[in-house]
Amino acid sequence: SVHHDQADGRRPLAVPSRTPRWCIGKLKAVLGYELKHGPREQAVLRQCIRENKPFPAFIADAPDIEPESMLYYYAFIDLGSCRNYEAGEIPWTAIREYADEYELDEDQRVIMFHVIRSVDIWFLEEMEKKAEANRGRDTNRGHGGGRKKVLPIGQRR
């Protein structure tokens, strides 16, 4: 089946009848690339164009989403806004509502739930690793070497 949703500007997405084995790995590769390079990719592209230089290998070799995986990719991106808190899992109810919106049959719903849940668990682990790495870097920044100085109550002004 195909869902036509012109209101959000996206093209119709084909709903596969089954998930290819590589789908989850491919989604992780694309999302991993976006986590690592997304914030700086546009700046690097502009600089390469401005200086008439070739794109670096990390951009030239960036993973692509296959057409069969677009539904899952957009679902994961859209459903990310449904988390109860930043590091929380995407709720099952949100996945069910998304499947309802795209009129997925029972088999397709099982696939959707499996793909989203698998990618979400991986994504949360990656975000935690990134947060830990950032915490490690931030401890020696700023005044006082990352330690906050607290004055006793009688000495506060």
C-alpha beads as a LAMMPS data file, in Angstrom:
LAMMPS data file: protein, C-alpha beads

157 atoms
156 bonds

1 atom types
1 bond types

-500.0 500.0 xlo xhi
-500.0 500.0 ylo yhi
-500.0 500.0 zlo zhi

Masses

1 110.0

Atoms # bond

1 1 1 0.000 0.000 0.000
2 1 1 1.045 3.616 -0.466
3 1 1 0.164 6.510 1.789
4 1 1 -0.316 9.894 0.111
5 1 1 0.302 12.746 2.525
6 1 1 0.761 15.938 0.573
7 1 1 0.170 18.191 3.614
8 1 1 3.682 17.670 4.980
9 1 1 5.399 17.994 1.603
10 1 1 6.871 14.511 1.556
11 1 1 6.434 12.203 -1.394
12 1 1 4.278 9.091 -0.991
13 1 1 6.071 6.287 0.805
14 1 1 5.841 2.672 -0.267
15 1 1 5.031 0.330 2.589
16 1 1 7.054 -2.853 2.137
17 1 1 5.352 -6.162 2.805
18 1 1 8.421 -7.375 4.718
19 1 1 11.629 -5.884 6.031
20 1 1 14.836 -6.724 4.206
21 1 1 17.521 -8.016 6.601
22 1 1 19.748 -5.028 5.901
23 1 1 17.074 -2.431 6.717
24 1 1 17.889 -1.991 10.410
25 1 1 21.642 -1.922 9.771
26 1 1 21.215 0.623 6.985
27 1 1 19.033 2.841 9.185
28 1 1 21.639 2.681 11.956
29 1 1 24.374 3.611 9.455
30 1 1 22.459 6.663 8.206
31 1 1 21.429 7.810 11.674
32 1 1 24.957 7.221 12.977
33 1 1 26.314 9.383 10.170
34 1 1 23.795 12.102 11.022
35 1 1 24.737 11.968 14.710
36 1 1 28.437 12.223 13.981
37 1 1 28.575 14.547 10.978
38 1 1 25.143 16.153 10.686
39 1 1 25.849 19.375 12.585
40 1 1 28.942 20.203 10.518
41 1 1 28.167 18.624 7.148
42 1 1 26.539 21.713 5.600
43 1 1 29.438 23.942 6.660
44 1 1 31.959 21.513 5.142
45 1 1 29.957 21.316 1.898
46 1 1 29.781 25.113 1.627
47 1 1 33.516 25.412 2.247
48 1 1 34.325 22.795 -0.417
49 1 1 32.115 24.552 -2.947
50 1 1 33.508 27.982 -2.056
51 1 1 37.124 26.748 -2.359
52 1 1 36.385 24.506 -5.361
53 1 1 37.704 21.436 -3.519
54 1 1 36.415 17.851 -3.618
55 1 1 34.147 16.658 -0.839
56 1 1 35.911 14.796 1.966
57 1 1 35.572 11.009 2.014
58 1 1 33.162 11.010 4.965
59 1 1 30.672 13.042 2.893
60 1 1 31.352 11.378 -0.458
61 1 1 30.883 7.939 1.139
62 1 1 27.903 8.878 3.320
63 1 1 25.304 6.090 3.584
64 1 1 21.974 6.494 1.779
65 1 1 18.503 5.305 2.685
66 1 1 17.069 2.769 0.270
67 1 1 13.540 3.516 -1.021
68 1 1 12.252 0.428 0.843
69 1 1 13.515 1.922 4.122
70 1 1 12.164 5.466 3.732
71 1 1 8.976 4.691 5.667
72 1 1 10.992 3.467 8.659
73 1 1 13.462 6.340 8.462
74 1 1 10.722 8.985 8.445
75 1 1 8.805 7.069 11.117
76 1 1 11.839 7.076 13.401
77 1 1 12.472 10.786 12.818
78 1 1 8.797 11.684 13.304
79 1 1 8.331 9.440 16.339
80 1 1 11.393 10.863 18.064
81 1 1 9.252 13.836 19.071
82 1 1 6.951 11.500 21.021
83 1 1 9.514 10.589 23.695
84 1 1 8.306 11.327 27.230
85 1 1 11.729 12.773 28.008
86 1 1 14.943 13.264 26.042
87 1 1 16.534 9.884 26.810
88 1 1 13.253 7.949 26.886
89 1 1 12.139 5.279 24.465
90 1 1 9.628 6.017 21.740
91 1 1 6.323 4.861 23.267
92 1 1 4.603 1.817 21.819
93 1 1 1.382 3.823 21.574
94 1 1 3.079 6.373 19.323
95 1 1 4.267 3.599 16.996
96 1 1 0.734 2.173 16.935
97 1 1 -0.756 5.583 16.068
98 1 1 1.811 6.041 13.301
99 1 1 0.905 2.612 11.905
100 1 1 -2.778 3.604 12.047
101 1 1 -2.031 6.818 10.139
102 1 1 -0.245 4.871 7.395
103 1 1 -2.933 2.155 7.405
104 1 1 -0.430 -0.672 7.947
105 1 1 -1.775 -4.200 8.121
106 1 1 -0.930 -6.491 11.063
107 1 1 2.269 -7.915 9.522
108 1 1 3.489 -4.446 8.563
109 1 1 2.739 -3.214 12.098
110 1 1 4.880 -5.981 13.578
111 1 1 7.703 -5.019 11.217
112 1 1 7.288 -1.314 12.044
113 1 1 7.368 -1.993 15.776
114 1 1 10.433 -4.259 15.434
115 1 1 12.370 -1.795 13.260
116 1 1 11.552 1.288 15.344
117 1 1 12.216 -0.454 18.668
118 1 1 15.532 -1.952 17.452
119 1 1 16.782 1.331 16.018
120 1 1 15.545 3.274 19.058
121 1 1 17.446 1.073 21.525
122 1 1 20.608 1.499 19.451
123 1 1 20.005 5.263 19.110
124 1 1 19.575 5.768 22.859
125 1 1 22.809 3.855 23.503
126 1 1 24.623 6.072 20.977
127 1 1 23.204 9.227 22.551
128 1 1 24.365 8.037 25.979
129 1 1 27.883 7.381 24.633
130 1 1 27.922 10.860 23.096
131 1 1 26.714 12.436 26.361
132 1 1 29.390 10.587 28.353
133 1 1 32.086 11.741 25.938
134 1 1 30.840 15.338 26.227
135 1 1 30.754 15.132 30.033
136 1 1 34.369 13.947 29.984
137 1 1 35.418 16.914 27.860
138 1 1 33.458 19.492 29.854
139 1 1 35.015 18.721 33.249
140 1 1 38.145 20.776 32.578
141 1 1 36.479 23.792 30.981
142 1 1 35.686 27.168 32.391
143 1 1 36.678 28.820 35.624
144 1 1 37.680 26.581 38.496
145 1 1 38.489 23.557 36.317
146 1 1 34.854 22.505 36.060
147 1 1 34.291 22.619 39.828
148 1 1 31.774 25.033 41.232
149 1 1 32.962 26.952 44.270
150 1 1 30.366 27.216 46.988
151 1 1 30.873 29.696 49.802
152 1 1 29.597 28.959 53.297
153 1 1 26.336 30.753 54.047
154 1 1 27.946 33.406 56.267
155 1 1 30.383 34.424 53.491
156 1 1 27.873 34.894 50.660
157 1 1 27.253 38.435 49.437

Bonds

1 1 1 2
2 1 2 3
3 1 3 4
4 1 4 5
5 1 5 6
6 1 6 7
7 1 7 8
8 1 8 9
9 1 9 10
10 1 10 11
11 1 11 12
12 1 12 13
13 1 13 14
14 1 14 15
15 1 15 16
16 1 16 17
17 1 17 18
18 1 18 19
19 1 19 20
20 1 20 21
21 1 21 22
22 1 22 23
23 1 23 24
24 1 24 25
25 1 25 26
26 1 26 27
27 1 27 28
28 1 28 29
29 1 29 30
30 1 30 31
31 1 31 32
32 1 32 33
33 1 33 34
34 1 34 35
35 1 35 36
36 1 36 37
37 1 37 38
38 1 38 39
39 1 39 40
40 1 40 41
41 1 41 42
42 1 42 43
43 1 43 44
44 1 44 45
45 1 45 46
46 1 46 47
47 1 47 48
48 1 48 49
49 1 49 50
50 1 50 51
51 1 51 52
52 1 52 53
53 1 53 54
54 1 54 55
55 1 55 56
56 1 56 57
57 1 57 58
58 1 58 59
59 1 59 60
60 1 60 61
61 1 61 62
62 1 62 63
63 1 63 64
64 1 64 65
65 1 65 66
66 1 66 67
67 1 67 68
68 1 68 69
69 1 69 70
70 1 70 71
71 1 71 72
72 1 72 73
73 1 73 74
74 1 74 75
75 1 75 76
76 1 76 77
77 1 77 78
78 1 78 79
79 1 79 80
80 1 80 81
81 1 81 82
82 1 82 83
83 1 83 84
84 1 84 85
85 1 85 86
86 1 86 87
87 1 87 88
88 1 88 89
89 1 89 90
90 1 90 91
91 1 91 92
92 1 92 93
93 1 93 94
94 1 94 95
95 1 95 96
96 1 96 97
97 1 97 98
98 1 98 99
99 1 99 100
100 1 100 101
101 1 101 102
102 1 102 103
103 1 103 104
104 1 104 105
105 1 105 106
106 1 106 107
107 1 107 108
108 1 108 109
109 1 109 110
110 1 110 111
111 1 111 112
112 1 112 113
113 1 113 114
114 1 114 115
115 1 115 116
116 1 116 117
117 1 117 118
118 1 118 119
119 1 119 120
120 1 120 121
121 1 121 122
122 1 122 123
123 1 123 124
124 1 124 125
125 1 125 126
126 1 126 127
127 1 127 128
128 1 128 129
129 1 129 130
130 1 130 131
131 1 131 132
132 1 132 133
133 1 133 134
134 1 134 135
135 1 135 136
136 1 136 137
137 1 137 138
138 1 138 139
139 1 139 140
140 1 140 141
141 1 141 142
142 1 142 143
143 1 143 144
144 1 144 145
145 1 145 146
146 1 146 147
147 1 147 148
148 1 148 149
149 1 149 150
150 1 150 151
151 1 151 152
152 1 152 153
153 1 153 154
154 1 154 155
155 1 155 156
156 1 156 157
